[in-house]
Amino acid sequence: MQTLKLSQVLNSAPALTDSYSDKDDDLIDRPPQLQYFQVHFQHIHENIHQLQDELVQLKDAVAHLDEKLERLLAVLDSPPDPVR
């Protein structure tokens, strides 16, 4: 049933060649400018540093929670104190 819907969608979609025009040749012939890549690489570089800092903080939080969990499990495993 889904393959039928998919084939209907594909048949009703306009062909790629219909939307192509001669004015698009200008876009194909021009190479991207260097500044475009510089801005995006700078953005990616800043995001990497931010994500690495967050990762360090998360690792510290996990280590702290793991230590608390071990202490809690040790308390739960210890025999109860006798009632006086």
Helices and strands as residue ranges (DSSP letters): H 2-12, H 16-19, H 24-29, H 34-77
